[in-house]
Amino acid sequence: MDVLLIEAKAATRFRRYDPVTIAFHWTTAVLVVVLFASILIAHGAPREWRWHHNLEVVHVSLGIAFAAVLIGRLAWRLTLGRRLPDAAHGIQGLAAKAVHLVLYAALILQMSLGFLTRWFQGEALSFFGLFTVPAPFSPNPDIGEVLENVHNYVAWFIILLAAGHAVVAIGHHLFGDDVLRRMLPGC
């Protein structure tokens, strides 16, 4: 019996993503939630409150960190990241692939919109005051406002899609398959 358990654990480990992929996945998830929460709180606070500005600084700085993580994640996935066989087949497998593709596209769009919004609003990107990335073009507040609105809508879309992704992963786990375990650290 113990031999079967050891073999099952070894097989599960083999079907897991590598630690770098797992770290990129969960870092992305945490950054998405923190970025979303920080700007919701900042927009809900009166502009004259000091911490309102601090939350915007945190949001922009973590947005830069998010961009670095996302670029690293995509580079890792396209080169060295472990490839696993599809967890589902047929329509369910196609739906899973489509959701992942749409989620990646939305994350890339959101990152781009964040940078462009700041630059069109005439503001440099600053990473906690340690360095800045100036706008590569002249500001245009009208375009900046449109981009900010689209950035906000895409944020809601990402949160809803990611929440659905999480619910499906938990559902898989509750119904006894290893889909969630493939992405959990240390399982």
Residue pairs with C-beta under 8 A, 6 or more apart in sequence:
12 178
12 181
12 187
15 84
15 85
15 178
15 182
16 22
16 82
16 84
16 181
16 182
16 183
16 187
17 25
17 81
17 82
17 84
17 182
17 183
18 80
18 81
18 82
19 185
20 76
20 80
20 81
21 73
21 76
21 77
21 81
21 82
21 183
22 183
22 184
22 185
23 185
24 69
24 72
24 73
24 76
24 77
25 73
25 183
26 183
26 185
27 69
28 66
28 69
28 70
28 73
28 107
29 162
31 62
31 65
31 66
31 69
32 66
32 107
32 158
32 159
32 162
33 159
34 62
35 59
35 62
35 63
35 66
35 155
36 155
36 158
36 159
38 55
38 58
38 59
38 62
39 55
39 56
39 59
39 155
41 55
42 52
42 55
42 56
42 59
45 51
45 52
45 55
46 52
57 126
57 128
57 129
60 114
60 118
60 125
60 126
60 127
61 126
61 127
61 128
63 111
63 114
63 115
63 125
64 125
64 127
64 133
65 127
66 111
67 111
67 114
67 115
70 107
70 108
70 111
74 104
84 182
86 93
86 96
86 97
87 93
87 96
87 172
87 177
87 178
87 179
87 182
88 95
88 96
88 179
99 161
99 164
99 165
102 161
103 158
103 161
103 162
103 165
106 154
106 157
106 158
106 161
107 158
109 154
110 151
110 154
110 155
110 158
113 147
113 150
113 151
113 154
114 151
115 125
115 133
116 147
117 144
117 147
117 148
117 151
118 124
118 125
118 135
118 144
119 125
119 135
119 136
119 137
119 139
119 144
120 135
120 137
120 139
120 140
120 141
120 143
120 144
120 147
121 139
121 141
121 144
121 145
121 148
122 135
122 139
122 141
122 144
123 135
124 132
124 133
124 134
124 135
125 132
125 133
126 132
126 133
169 179
169 180
169 183
170 180
172 179
172 180
173 179
173 180
173 181
181 187
